[in-house]
Amino acid sequence: MTLVRSWSSPRPRAGSKGNRCSWPGLASTAKLQNGALVASVETLQPLTANFATVRVVATNAAAVAVRLRLGVLPLTLAQPLVPTSRLAGR
């Protein structure tokens, strides 16, 4: 089983003191080799990360900032996340 990941993002802009980074937008998708979606994340507005305060701030706090889509997660990939449980299914 192979995960295929794609990533697109403009180059982040460094802040004035070097402890900030801004992204006008980014998107990342992970799919199985057969094309089935595992997860996708995309920003819907510019984000700024401040590493000194460990915060990420959206340009418009009243609007949706990030879209996350979840698809299938094969048991062989999920099992290590819960090692004390046994996962089963089809």
N, C-alpha and C positions, 0 to 999 in steps of 0.2 A: 504494500500500500504506500503510495507516494502523495505527498501534499505538494501542490503547485501554488506558489504565492506570487502575486503581482503587487507592485507598489508604485504609486505615482505621487510626487510631491515637488512643488517648486522648492528651490534651495531656501532653507530658513535664513532669516535675516538676524544677525546678532544685535543685541541691544547695546546701549551706550556704555554700560559698565561690564559687559561680557557675561553677565549672569542672567540675561534674558534672550529668548529666541522667539521669533514670530513666524507663523506659517499662514500664508494667504489661503491655503487649502491643501488637503492631502487625502489620499484614498489608498486603502490596502484591502486586498481580497485573498483569501485562502480557499482553494478548491482541491478536491480529490482529483486524481489522475483521470477519472472518468467524467470530470466536469461538474460533479455535485458540489454545491456550496457548503463550506465548513463555516466560514465567518467572513464578514465584510464590514469595514469601518470607513466612514468618510466624514470630513468636516463640512458643515453647511455654511460656515462663516469663518473669518480669520480668527486664529487663536494666538495668544501670547503666553509662553511659559516663563515663569520667574523662578529660577533655580535657588535663589536666596530665600524665598518664602515657600518654596515647593507648592506653587499654585499655578493653575492654568486658567486664564481669563479669556472669555469670548468678547468680541467687539460689542455685541448687543445681548445683554443678560436676559432680556425678555423673550428672545427668539431661540428656537432650537439650534444647538451648536453642533451636535454630532449625531450621525445615524449609524446604528449598529444592526446588522442583519445576521442572524444565526441560522445555520442549516443543519446538516447531518454531522454527527460526530461518531465515527466508527468505534465500537467497543474496544478495539485494540489501542486506540489513542486515548480513550476516556479512562480506562482501567488504572493507569499510573496516577491519575488525579485523586483516586480514592483507593489506596492500596489495601486498606483494612476491610473493604467490601468486595463482594463478588458481583459483577455486572453480567447480565445475561439478556438475550433477546434475539430478534431476527435481523 
